[in-house]
Amino acid sequence: VNVVSLIPTGIAETETEQFSVWPVPSADVLNIRSNQMLTGRGFRIIDLSGRTVEADVLSSSQLNIQSLEQGIYLLQIMNESGNYSTQRFVKQ
């Protein structure tokens, strides 16, 4: 028997891996903390217009964000299932 939990929209609820970022705001380096190993996972940084401004594979628990313009961004990290978990951060 398979049990699927549905939310009111009728979309199946999925578990996502959580991560946190600090410091926020940040000028140079964004630190990433997670209970899961993130090295080797794909990530993307998206601006608020929806444009992907960077996409790569994590090589450590820190991201160099010096080249980004000041503003608000979304950091998305892919989990083993191919889904993305998202955190917002501010580039100073």
C-alpha positions as CSV (number, residue, x, y, z in Angstrom):
1,V,0.0,0.0,0.0
2,N,1.4,3.4,-1.0
3,V,0.3,6.4,0.9
4,V,0.6,9.9,-0.7
5,S,-0.1,13.0,1.3
6,L,-2.0,15.7,-0.7
7,I,-2.1,19.3,0.1
8,P,-5.3,21.3,-0.7
9,T,-4.0,22.1,-4.2
10,G,-3.9,18.4,-5.0
11,I,-0.2,18.4,-5.5
12,A,1.7,15.6,-3.8
13,E,3.8,16.8,-0.9
14,T,7.5,16.1,-1.2
15,E,10.2,16.1,1.3
16,T,13.0,18.5,0.5
17,E,16.4,18.8,2.0
18,Q,16.8,22.0,3.9
19,F,19.9,24.2,4.1
20,S,20.7,27.6,5.5
21,V,23.0,30.4,4.3
22,W,24.9,33.1,6.2
23,P,25.8,35.9,6.6
24,V,22.8,37.7,5.1
25,P,23.5,40.2,3.7
26,S,26.9,39.2,2.4
27,A,29.4,41.0,0.2
28,D,32.0,38.3,-0.6
29,V,31.4,34.7,0.6
30,L,28.1,32.9,1.3
31,N,28.4,30.0,3.7
32,I,26.0,27.1,3.3
33,R,25.0,24.7,6.2
34,S,23.1,21.4,5.7
35,N,22.7,18.1,7.4
36,Q,23.4,16.5,4.0
37,M,26.6,16.5,2.1
38,L,26.3,19.2,-0.5
39,T,29.7,19.0,-2.3
40,G,29.2,17.8,-5.8
41,R,25.5,18.9,-6.0
42,G,24.3,21.2,-8.7
43,F,23.3,24.7,-7.8
44,R,22.0,27.8,-9.4
45,I,21.7,31.5,-8.4
46,I,18.6,33.3,-9.7
47,D,17.9,37.0,-9.6
48,L,14.4,38.3,-8.9
49,S,13.6,38.7,-12.5
50,G,13.9,34.9,-12.8
51,R,17.2,34.9,-14.8
52,T,19.9,32.4,-13.8
53,V,23.0,34.4,-13.2
54,E,25.2,31.4,-12.1
55,A,25.0,27.7,-12.3
56,D,27.7,25.2,-11.4
57,V,28.5,22.3,-9.0
58,L,29.3,23.0,-5.3
59,S,32.9,22.3,-4.5
60,S,32.7,23.4,-0.9
61,S,30.3,24.8,1.7
62,Q,31.1,28.3,0.6
63,L,30.2,30.3,-2.5
64,N,32.1,33.3,-3.8
65,I,29.5,35.9,-4.7
66,Q,31.8,38.9,-5.2
67,S,30.9,39.1,-8.9
68,L,27.2,39.5,-8.3
69,E,25.6,42.9,-8.4
70,Q,24.0,44.2,-5.2
71,G,20.4,42.8,-4.8
72,I,18.3,39.9,-3.7
73,Y,18.9,36.4,-5.1
74,L,17.7,32.9,-4.7
75,L,20.1,30.0,-4.2
76,Q,18.8,26.7,-5.4
77,I,20.6,23.4,-4.6
78,M,19.6,20.2,-6.3
79,N,19.0,17.1,-4.1
80,E,19.5,13.5,-5.1
81,S,16.0,13.3,-6.5
82,G,16.6,16.1,-8.9
83,N,14.4,18.6,-7.0
84,Y,15.7,22.0,-5.8
85,S,15.7,23.4,-2.3
86,T,15.8,27.2,-2.2
87,Q,17.1,29.9,0.1
88,R,17.0,33.7,-0.4
89,F,20.0,35.9,0.2
90,V,21.1,39.5,-0.2
91,K,24.3,40.5,-1.9
92,Q,25.6,43.7,-0.4
